[in-house]
């Protein structure tokens, strides 16, 4: 049975501040749980969690969010809202003719406000995509792990999406930046059938590797690219 994606967790030196930022951006409530501060998403929108962590920020991050726009005015309003809530403009080498706007949230995590008319993200909702650094193999792994079909598979780039639609998760293919230490961003999963051990065994059979078991019983694994992720108890 496929695992269920609970959230993407971001380590933060100030989890409260960055959680309040994203709650304001996405119009969500903050729920405190054992893993940090959770912003649950509706069925087709990715949940975000912010957990205490003091690891150094390294760019480029291995994951970043894409927010969609219905019009140029809508894009400008999203940017203005983000800046008012504590975001800042970020130069990552984007060209002036590119239509998206690159920002950093109060913790320094980059995100893009995508220009209107982007057909690839049409119908995905406001939180349109989680864009990841990774190989085609890791995209195939997560498609099997979550039971989400591939909706893009070209030139070593992959993307998956829940069968119900909503936020896409994509991997950009080679070259993949070398991994330096433990990631500050990771997937949090729950066993869909309630059996954590069965979920872990299935993920290992798909190509994950075992790293450790936390004090709360959370099992930490690594995907085929070496990225850490967690399988929590129900």
N, C-alpha and C positions, 0 to 999 in steps of 0.2 A: 504494500500500500504506500502511495506517495506521501511524503512529508508535507506539512503545511507551513508556509512562510508567515511567521508571526510579524516580523519587522526587520528593518535594517537598523542596526545599532551603531551609533556614532559615539566614540569616547570623547569626553569634553572636560576641560578644566573648570568650566562653569556650566554644568548641565541645565540648571534652572534658567539661566539667561537664554541659552540657545533653544531650549524647549519652548520658552515663551515666544521667541522670535518665530519659530515655525508654526506654533499654534496660531499666532496672528496671521501669518501668511496663508495658511491652509484652512483657517476657520475651524480648528479642532479643539477638543478639550484635552487637557493633560491628565493622565492617569498615572499615579505613582505605584510601581510594582517592585518586585524583588530585583528586577534587572535594571531599574533606573526610572526615568520619566518617559512614559509611553504616550504617543499620539496615535491612537488607533485610527485606521482608515476604514471607510465603508468597504463593502465587499470587493470592489474592483480597484481600490486605491491602496497603494503601499502604506503600511504602518511604519512610523519612525520612532526610534527609542534613543534616548540620550543618557549615557552612563558616565559615572566619574572615571576620569583617566587623565594622566599627566604626561603621556608620551609626546614627544616633539612633533609638531605639525610638519609634514613633508609633502612637497608638491612635486609633480601632480599627484593628487589623491587618486586612489585606485577606484573610487566610486564618486560620481557626482550626479545631482538631480537636474532634470530638465522640466521647467514649467512652461505650459503652453499659453498661447494668446489667441483671442478671437479676432482682434483687429490691432492696428498700430496704436490706437488710443488705449486699448486694453493692455498692450505690452508696456506702454509708457506708465500706465497707472500701476501695474504690477511692480515695475522698477521703482517708482516713487514710493509705494507702500513699503517695499523692502528697505529702501534707504531710510525711511522714517523710523522703521523698527530696529535699525541698527546695522544693516548691511553696508557694504562698501564696494565701489567699483574695483575690478581686478583685471590686470593685464597679464594674459597668458599667451600672448603672441597672436591674438585674433586680428584679422585684417579689417580695415574700415568698411569694406564692402560686404562683410558678413553681417547678416541681419540680427543675429542673436546678441544678447547683452550678458556679459559675464560679471557675476557679482560674488562676493564672499559673505557668508553669514557671520554673526558676531564671534563665532569660534574660529573662523578662518576657512571653513569648508566652502569650496567654490560651488556655484550652481549657475545654470544658464536660464535666461528667460527667452524662449524661442520665439522667433518672428511668426506672424500669422501666415496662413497658407501652407504650413508644413504638412504635406499629405501623409507622411510617414507616421506622424503622431495624431492624425485625425481620429477623433472618437476615443482617445485615451484618457480624457479628463484633464483637469488642471495640473496634477502631478503626472506628467505624461510619460516620463521615463527615468529609470536609474541606469546611467551609462557607466560601464565598468571597463577597466583595463584587464584584458584576458584573452586567452586563446579560443579557437573554435572548439577544442576538446572540452574546455570548461563550460562553454555554452551548452554543449550536448549533455554534459553531466547534469547541469542544473535543470535542463528540460526533463530528463528522466527522473531526477530526484523529486521535483515538484509536480510532475505530471502536467507541465505546461507545454503546449506545442510550440515548435519553432515557427516564428512568423517572419523571420529573415535569416537567410543563410547564403551569403554571397561574399566572395573574395576574402574568406576567412573571418568575416564579421557575422555574428549571430545575434538574434534577439528572440526572447520568449515572452509569452503573455498568457495570463490565466485564460482558461476556456471561456470564462465569463467576460473577458475583455478587460479594459482598464490599463493601469500602469504597465509599460513594457520594461523588461530588464534586458540590457544589451551588453555585448562584449565586442571591443573594437578590433580584435585580432592583432597579429604581429605588426611592428615590434612591441613587445610587452616590456614595460619598465621593470628593471630588476627589483625584487622584493627586498626591502631593508628593514629587518626586524618585524615585530608583530604589527599587524594592521590595526589602524584606529577605527576601521569600519568593518562590519561583518554581518552576515545573515544570522537571524535567530529563527530556529525551526521548532515546531511541535510535532510529535507523532500523530498523524491523522487518526489512527485507530486507538490511540492511548497507550500503546506498548512502546516505551522508549527503546528498550533493547532491540526489538524487532526493527524499529526504524534505523537504529545505528547499524545493525547488521546489514540491512539493505543498502545503506549509503556506502558502507565499506565495500560491498560487492560491486557497487557501481564505479569505484575508483577512489573513494575518499580514504584518508589515513587517520588513525587515532592519535590524538595528542595528549589529552588529559581529562580528568574528571574533577569538576569544581566541588567546593564544600557543600553546595546546595544540590548536588547530584547532576548538574548540567554537564553533558558530555561535549567536549571540544574536539572537533575534527578539522581536517584540512581538505579542501577540494583538490582536484588534480593540478591546479596551478600553485598550490601551497597556501591558499588563503584560508585563514581560520574561520570556522562557523560553529554555532552552538546548537545542540539538540536539547531542548528543555523538557522537563517533566510536564505532564498536563496539569 
